[in-house]
Amino acid sequence: MEELRSSSPAPCLDVNLSESPGAGKSSGIITSPHSKTCITVSERDRKIAALMLVKHREEQERLKLCQQEEQERQEARRREEARQAHAEKERRRRLKQRMKHWHKELEARRKLRLRLEQEKAAQLQKEMLLQENQWRKLKEVVEAQRREKLEAALKEAKERKKYQERLLREKMELEKRELEKEKQAAEEKEEKAWRTRELQEKRERKKLQEENHREMLCHILLKRQAEQKMEEDETQKRNLLEKKLQRSAEKRARAAEAQHRRLRERAAVQDVQIQRAQMRAKLQSVQELTHKQILVQQSQRRMERAAQNASALRRSRTQQRREQSRHRQVCHQQLSEKIQREEEASRRCRESYVCMKEGKRERLQKLREQIQEEAKNFKFFWI
């Protein structure tokens, strides 16, 4: 080959690698159009050159095929990246929409809870004021009744002697009425006791916010029962006294004039009994007043306990709201961290994909350079 390059008179040669049809030898001829010089190439060199040319063409085709496949892969990757970018954008949009909806619902629930608590607080304050007014009115009514009963007892003690004769005539009727009253009072008392127990069981099943109202109803019921019991006791005492007076009148009637002195003595005894009954009535009135005061104090203590329970309930709800707020903050923080982790993973995936893409591009570039270098070497060898 060095001999061929040194003996060439011109840089441009016409190389014919085809076999000569007229020659039977295994040789080729290189003809120069300027010098009309023919160079003989051996069969082995011709085969080597042909193989190198075929290899070069195959490499060119393989390179073209690789480039086409790389373009298709890049196009597919671009479509996949576009699809992933669209999916990521859609996911972020949905996540942002969910977060916005969640915050909106959270704010609505907070406003609703605040409004309900304000309404409950206003209702509780209104009920407490109403209970205070009712308690004050009840105290005034009890005091007025006590004064009225005391005045009535004094007046009744003065007028009782005037009505003794009439009461004696009505003895039988009063006894009958007394029996009916006792029977009716026992039935009413039993029915009221049953109703009171049933009402108490219903009260215990109701909510805490109705407790003050229930206690007020219970207090009013107890007051009415106490008043009714006081009236029944006074009626019973009056009837007992009337019975005694009637019995005394009957004895005086049966004894007639012979027992007139005894009747006067009995009347004196009855006067003493009336005075004692009056004293007992006063004592009973004082005891009933004391009992009512105790009931009022108990009602006041129940109201105070209800206020304390309401305050404890408000503190508990405030603590619950704080815990819920902390829980929401923790959930929000966890959600933000999750989003950051997903974004970091997506970024790392994109970086890894870019690095892999760059590596493939570098390997392809090296392959191109290698093929071009082999092609240059082939041309140089041929020259």
C-alpha positions as CSV (number, residue, x, y, z in Angstrom):
1,M,0.0,0.0,0.0
2,E,2.9,2.4,0.7
3,E,4.2,1.7,-2.8
4,L,0.9,2.5,-4.3
5,R,0.6,5.8,-2.4
6,S,4.2,6.8,-3.4
7,S,3.9,6.0,-7.1
8,S,0.6,7.9,-7.6
9,P,1.2,11.0,-9.8
10,A,-2.1,12.7,-8.9
11,P,-4.2,12.9,-5.7
12,C,-7.4,12.1,-7.5
13,L,-7.7,8.5,-8.7
14,D,-10.6,6.5,-10.2
15,V,-10.7,3.3,-8.3
16,N,-12.5,0.3,-9.8
17,L,-13.0,-2.6,-7.4
18,S,-15.0,-4.8,-9.8
19,E,-13.4,-7.8,-11.4
20,S,-12.3,-7.5,-15.0
21,P,-14.5,-9.8,-17.2
22,G,-11.8,-10.5,-19.6
23,A,-9.1,-11.4,-17.2
24,G,-8.9,-14.8,-15.6
25,K,-6.5,-13.7,-12.9
26,S,-7.4,-12.9,-9.3
27,S,-6.4,-9.2,-9.5
28,G,-7.9,-5.7,-9.9
29,I,-6.8,-2.7,-11.8
30,I,-6.6,1.0,-10.7
31,T,-6.6,3.3,-13.7
32,S,-5.6,6.9,-13.7
33,P,-7.2,9.0,-16.4
34,H,-4.3,11.5,-16.5
35,S,-1.4,9.1,-16.7
36,K,-3.1,6.1,-18.1
37,T,-1.4,4.1,-15.4
38,C,-2.9,0.9,-14.2
39,I,-2.3,-0.5,-10.7
40,T,-3.0,-4.0,-9.9
41,V,-4.7,-4.9,-6.6
42,S,-4.6,-8.4,-5.2
43,E,-7.7,-10.4,-4.7
44,R,-7.1,-10.5,-0.9
45,D,-6.9,-6.6,-0.7
46,R,-10.1,-6.3,-2.8
47,K,-12.0,-8.6,-0.5
48,I,-10.7,-6.8,2.5
49,A,-11.7,-3.5,1.0
50,A,-15.1,-4.9,0.1
51,L,-15.7,-6.3,3.6
52,M,-14.7,-2.9,5.1
53,L,-17.0,-1.1,2.8
54,V,-19.9,-3.5,3.7
55,K,-19.1,-3.1,7.3
56,H,-19.1,0.7,6.9
57,R,-22.4,0.6,5.2
58,E,-23.8,-1.7,7.9
59,E,-22.5,0.6,10.6
60,Q,-24.1,3.5,8.8
61,E,-27.4,1.7,8.6
62,R,-27.1,0.6,12.3
63,L,-26.3,4.2,13.3
64,K,-29.3,5.4,11.3
65,L,-31.5,2.8,12.9
66,C,-30.2,3.7,16.4
67,Q,-30.8,7.3,15.7
68,Q,-34.3,6.6,14.6
69,E,-35.0,4.4,17.6
70,E,-33.5,7.1,19.9
71,Q,-35.7,9.7,18.3
72,E,-38.8,7.4,18.8
73,R,-37.7,6.8,22.4
74,Q,-37.2,10.5,23.0
75,E,-40.6,11.2,21.5
76,A,-42.2,8.6,23.7
77,R,-40.3,10.0,26.7
78,R,-41.5,13.5,25.8
79,R,-45.1,12.2,25.6
80,E,-44.7,10.4,28.9
81,E,-43.1,13.5,30.5
82,A,-46.0,15.6,29.2
83,R,-48.5,13.1,30.4
84,Q,-46.8,12.9,33.9
85,A,-46.6,16.7,34.0
86,H,-50.3,17.0,33.1
87,A,-51.1,14.3,35.7
88,E,-49.0,16.1,38.3
89,K,-50.6,19.4,37.5
90,E,-54.1,17.8,37.7
91,R,-53.1,16.1,41.0
92,R,-51.9,19.4,42.5
93,R,-55.1,21.1,41.2
94,R,-57.3,18.5,42.9
95,L,-55.1,18.6,46.1
96,K,-55.4,22.4,46.1
97,Q,-59.1,22.1,45.6
98,R,-59.5,19.6,48.4
99,M,-57.4,21.7,50.7
100,K,-59.6,24.8,49.8
101,H,-62.8,22.8,50.4
102,W,-61.4,21.4,53.6
103,H,-60.5,24.8,54.9
104,K,-63.9,26.2,53.8
105,E,-65.7,23.4,55.7
106,L,-63.5,23.8,58.7
107,E,-64.2,27.5,58.8
108,A,-67.9,26.9,58.4
109,R,-67.9,24.3,61.2
110,R,-65.9,26.7,63.4
111,K,-68.4,29.6,62.8
112,L,-71.4,27.2,63.4
113,R,-69.9,25.9,66.6
114,L,-69.1,29.5,67.8
115,R,-72.6,30.6,67.0
116,L,-74.2,27.6,68.8
117,E,-72.0,28.2,71.9
118,Q,-72.9,31.8,72.0
119,E,-76.6,31.0,71.7
120,K,-76.2,28.4,74.5
121,A,-74.4,30.8,76.7
122,A,-77.1,33.5,76.1
123,Q,-79.8,30.9,76.8
124,L,-78.1,29.8,80.0
125,Q,-77.7,33.4,81.1
126,K,-81.3,34.0,80.3
127,E,-82.4,30.9,82.3
128,M,-80.2,31.9,85.2
129,L,-81.7,35.4,85.3
130,L,-85.2,33.9,85.0
131,Q,-84.5,31.5,87.9
132,E,-83.2,34.4,90.0
133,N,-86.3,36.4,89.4
134,Q,-88.5,33.4,90.1
135,W,-86.6,32.7,93.3
136,R,-87.0,36.3,94.4
137,K,-90.7,36.2,93.6
138,L,-91.0,32.9,95.4
139,K,-89.3,34.3,98.5
140,E,-91.6,37.3,98.4
141,V,-94.7,35.1,98.0
142,V,-93.6,32.8,100.9
143,E,-93.0,35.8,103.1
144,A,-96.4,37.3,102.2
145,Q,-98.1,34.0,102.8
146,R,-96.4,33.6,106.1
147,R,-97.6,37.0,107.2
148,E,-101.1,36.3,105.9
149,K,-101.2,33.0,107.7
150,L,-100.1,34.5,110.9
151,E,-102.7,37.2,110.7
152,A,-105.3,34.7,109.7
153,A,-104.4,32.5,112.6
154,L,-104.8,35.4,115.0
155,K,-108.0,36.5,113.5
156,E,-109.3,32.9,113.5
157,A,-108.4,32.5,117.2
158,K,-110.5,35.6,118.0
159,E,-113.5,34.6,115.9
160,R,-113.4,30.9,116.7
161,K,-115.6,31.3,119.8
162,K,-118.3,33.0,117.8
163,Y,-118.5,30.0,115.4
164,Q,-118.6,27.2,118.0
165,E,-122.4,26.8,118.0
166,R,-122.6,26.7,114.2
167,L,-119.7,24.2,114.1
168,L,-121.5,22.0,116.5
169,R,-124.5,21.8,114.3
170,E,-122.3,20.9,111.3
171,K,-120.5,18.1,113.1
172,M,-121.8,15.2,111.1
173,E,-121.4,16.9,107.8
174,L,-117.8,17.9,108.6
175,E,-116.9,14.4,109.7
176,K,-118.2,13.1,106.4
177,R,-116.3,15.7,104.5
178,E,-113.2,15.0,106.6
179,L,-113.3,11.4,105.7
180,E,-113.7,12.2,102.0
181,K,-110.9,14.8,102.2
182,E,-108.6,12.4,103.9
183,K,-109.3,9.7,101.3
184,Q,-109.0,12.2,98.4
185,A,-105.8,13.7,100.0
186,A,-104.3,10.2,100.3
187,E,-105.1,9.4,96.7
188,E,-103.8,12.8,95.5
189,K,-100.7,12.4,97.6
190,E,-100.0,9.0,96.2
191,E,-100.7,10.1,92.7
192,K,-98.5,13.2,93.2
193,A,-95.7,11.0,94.6
194,W,-96.0,8.7,91.6
195,R,-95.9,11.6,89.2
196,T,-93.0,13.1,91.1
197,R,-91.0,9.9,90.8
198,E,-91.9,9.6,87.1
199,L,-91.0,13.2,86.5
200,Q,-87.7,12.8,88.3
201,E,-86.8,9.8,86.1
202,K,-87.6,11.8,83.0
203,R,-85.5,14.7,84.3
204,E,-82.5,12.4,84.8
205,R,-82.6,11.3,81.1
206,K,-82.7,14.9,79.7
207,K,-79.7,16.9,78.7
208,L,-77.6,19.1,81.0
209,Q,-78.9,22.4,79.6
210,E,-82.4,21.5,80.7
211,E,-81.4,20.8,84.3
212,N,-82.0,24.3,85.6
213,H,-85.5,24.3,84.2
214,R,-86.3,20.9,85.6
215,E,-84.9,21.9,89.0
216,M,-87.1,25.0,89.0
217,L,-90.2,22.8,88.1
218,C,-89.2,20.5,90.9
219,H,-88.8,23.4,93.3
220,I,-92.2,24.8,92.4
221,L,-93.8,21.4,92.8
222,L,-92.2,21.0,96.2
223,K,-93.4,24.4,97.2
224,R,-97.0,23.6,96.1
225,Q,-96.8,20.3,98.0
226,A,-95.5,22.1,101.1
227,E,-98.3,24.6,100.8
228,Q,-100.9,21.9,100.3
229,K,-99.5,19.9,103.2
230,M,-99.6,23.0,105.4
231,E,-103.2,23.6,104.4
232,E,-104.1,20.0,105.0
233,D,-102.4,20.0,108.4
234,E,-104.3,23.2,109.3
235,T,-107.6,21.7,108.1
236,Q,-106.9,18.5,110.0
237,K,-106.2,20.5,113.2
238,R,-109.3,22.6,112.7
239,N,-111.4,19.5,112.1
240,L,-109.9,17.8,115.2
241,L,-110.7,20.9,117.2
242,E,-114.1,21.1,115.8
243,K,-114.7,17.4,116.6
244,K,-113.7,18.0,120.1
245,L,-116.0,21.0,120.3
246,Q,-118.8,19.0,118.7
247,R,-118.3,16.2,121.2
248,S,-118.4,18.7,124.0
249,A,-121.6,20.2,122.7
250,E,-123.2,16.8,122.4
251,K,-122.3,16.0,125.9
252,R,-123.7,19.4,127.0
253,A,-126.9,18.7,125.2
254,R,-127.3,15.2,126.7
255,A,-126.4,16.4,130.2
256,A,-128.7,19.5,129.8
257,E,-128.8,21.8,132.7
258,A,-127.4,19.3,135.1
259,Q,-124.1,19.3,133.2
260,H,-124.0,23.0,132.5
261,R,-121.2,23.5,135.0
262,R,-119.3,20.7,133.5
263,L,-119.8,22.2,130.1
264,R,-118.4,25.5,131.3
265,E,-115.4,23.7,132.7
266,R,-115.0,21.9,129.4
267,A,-115.3,25.2,127.6
268,A,-112.5,26.5,129.8
269,V,-110.5,23.5,128.9
270,Q,-111.3,24.0,125.3
271,D,-110.1,27.6,125.5
272,V,-106.8,26.3,126.9
273,Q,-106.7,23.8,124.0
274,I,-107.4,26.6,121.5
275,Q,-104.6,28.6,122.9
276,R,-102.4,25.5,122.8
277,A,-103.5,24.8,119.2
278,Q,-102.8,28.5,118.4
279,M,-99.3,28.1,119.8
280,R,-98.9,24.8,117.9
281,A,-100.1,26.6,114.7
282,K,-97.5,29.3,115.3
283,L,-94.8,26.7,115.9
284,Q,-95.9,24.8,112.8
285,S,-95.9,28.0,110.8
286,V,-92.3,28.8,112.0
287,Q,-91.3,25.2,111.2
288,E,-92.9,25.4,107.8
289,L,-91.2,28.7,107.1
290,T,-87.9,27.2,108.2
291,H,-88.5,24.2,105.9
292,K,-89.3,26.5,103.0
293,Q,-86.2,28.5,103.7
294,I,-84.2,25.2,103.6
295,L,-85.9,24.3,100.3
296,V,-85.0,27.7,98.9
297,Q,-81.4,27.3,100.1
298,Q,-81.3,23.8,98.5
299,S,-82.7,25.3,95.3
300,Q,-80.1,28.0,95.4
301,R,-77.3,25.4,95.9
302,R,-78.7,23.4,93.0
303,M,-78.6,26.5,90.9
304,E,-75.0,27.2,91.9
305,R,-74.1,23.6,91.1
306,A,-75.8,24.0,87.7
307,A,-73.8,27.2,87.1
308,Q,-70.6,25.4,88.1
309,N,-71.5,22.5,85.9
310,A,-72.1,24.9,83.0
311,S,-68.8,26.6,83.7
312,A,-67.0,23.2,83.8
313,L,-68.8,22.3,80.5
314,R,-67.6,25.5,78.9
315,R,-64.0,24.8,80.1
316,S,-64.2,21.3,78.8
317,R,-65.5,22.5,75.4
318,T,-62.8,25.1,75.3
319,Q,-60.2,22.4,76.0
320,Q,-61.8,20.2,73.3
321,R,-61.6,23.1,70.8
322,R,-57.9,23.6,71.6
323,E,-57.2,19.9,71.2
324,Q,-59.1,19.9,67.9
325,S,-57.2,22.9,66.8
326,R,-53.9,21.3,67.7
327,H,-55.0,18.1,65.9
328,R,-55.9,20.1,62.8
329,Q,-52.5,21.8,62.9
330,V,-50.8,18.5,63.2
331,C,-52.8,17.1,60.3
332,H,-52.0,20.2,58.2
333,Q,-48.3,19.9,59.0
334,Q,-48.3,16.2,58.1
335,L,-50.2,16.9,54.9
336,S,-47.6,19.6,54.0
337,E,-44.7,17.3,54.8
338,K,-46.3,14.6,52.7
339,I,-46.7,17.0,49.8
340,Q,-43.0,18.1,50.2
341,R,-41.9,14.5,50.3
342,E,-43.9,13.7,47.1
343,E,-42.4,16.8,45.4
344,E,-38.9,15.8,46.5
345,A,-39.5,12.2,45.2
346,S,-40.8,13.6,42.0
347,R,-37.9,15.9,41.6
348,R,-35.4,13.1,42.3
349,C,-37.2,10.9,39.8
350,R,-36.9,13.7,37.2
351,E,-33.3,14.3,38.0
352,S,-32.6,10.5,37.8
353,Y,-34.4,10.4,34.4
354,V,-32.4,13.4,33.2
355,C,-29.2,11.8,34.3
356,M,-30.1,8.5,32.6
357,K,-31.1,10.4,29.5
358,E,-27.8,12.3,29.5
359,G,-25.9,9.0,29.9
360,K,-27.7,7.5,27.0
361,R,-27.0,10.6,24.9
362,E,-23.3,10.5,25.8
363,R,-23.1,6.8,25.0
364,L,-24.8,7.4,21.6
365,Q,-22.5,10.3,21.0
366,K,-19.5,8.1,21.7
367,L,-21.0,5.5,19.4
368,R,-21.3,8.1,16.6
369,E,-17.8,9.2,17.2
370,Q,-16.5,5.7,17.1
371,I,-18.4,4.9,13.9
372,Q,-17.1,8.2,12.3
373,E,-13.6,7.3,13.5
374,E,-13.8,3.8,11.9
375,A,-15.2,5.4,8.7
376,K,-12.2,7.8,8.7
377,N,-9.8,5.0,9.2
378,F,-11.4,3.0,6.5
379,K,-11.1,6.0,4.0
380,F,-7.5,6.5,5.1
381,F,-6.8,2.8,4.6
382,W,-8.4,2.9,1.2
383,I,-6.5,5.9,0.1
